[in-house]
Amino acid sequence: MRTKRLSRRDILKASSGLVACVFAQPLRAAAPEATPITPNLVEAARKEGKVVFYTAMDLPVAERLAKAFEAKYSGIPVRVERTGSERLFQRIGQEFSSRIYAADVVNSADAAHFIVWKRDGWLAPFLPEEVAKHFPREHYDADGMYATARVWLSVIGYNTNLVKPEEAPKSFADLLDPKWAGKIVKAHPGYSGTIMTATFQMARDLGWEYFEKLAKQRIMQVQSSTDPPKKLALGERAVQADGNSYNLIQLKESGQPVEPVYATEGTPLIVGPNGVFANAPNPNAARLFQSFVLSAEGQQILIDFAAQYSVHAQTKDKPGRTPLSRINVMKDDPEGVERSAEEIKARYAKIFRV
């Protein structure tokens, strides 16, 4: 269960521009001293012999990061544990309540989770040197508990074999056209952190009435935000109402007949932080892995291979992709998601009868 009690306000705030989600910095707070990767840290990590990564990243993405880390730091295998963010949140809560501390590093697609984990004292302060040097100050926690590891979108999309470009939906409102009845696939906020965040933003900006109308379109309901792009590519549905942008872009670049659509009302923006657990069983390997994921090298992998966005100043966009600066995005508000999560799940389940 989520708890709605918060220990401090404005941990994360909304803003316009390139990335709408930022980590608010209380005036009293000072980030911990930046930590470089040193031979001593690498040696200590090798003695621990492994790192356990809990993540909501699509499995091939997480495994690509893990393999790159293992190639750079031999003798430290990464065990990837992947599930949807909301299931991940439940799992970690259950493990901690039983005093089971299995995870070293966590990444969630629901930034609100880090509000809870920080408040409960489950995260360790750790500020990698590259984060301090190359991340905007608003993109790492004031106390060094977490930092923005990746940024992506929840997008509309369509199968280009089934839908002509001129007939494709351009907005969320377009999805309500009767011609799309029985042809739309959609993911679930009770499983996916991406969809939890997107549902909050859309309900805030478009109203719950929008979802009530959408539910009448005989939606194919799936779980993960990774599922709608795959259903499109297979031709099982003509249009997706939501789903992560990076899978859709990966499929398009591999030659699959899919196309993303950035809704005219604004596209939901998703920010996925990374954090090290205070009770990490492999604390040095955890810090080394955290440093790698947030480094220019790790971030460029997320851009090039995973079609995501980075706030690291030394990374470069991949040519041919739409820059985030050219997309009209909705404002992210993880604190709002934290307050509303249980209501979102309940209202969604009632509306879509799932």
Disulfide bonds with the S-S distance in Angstrom:
none
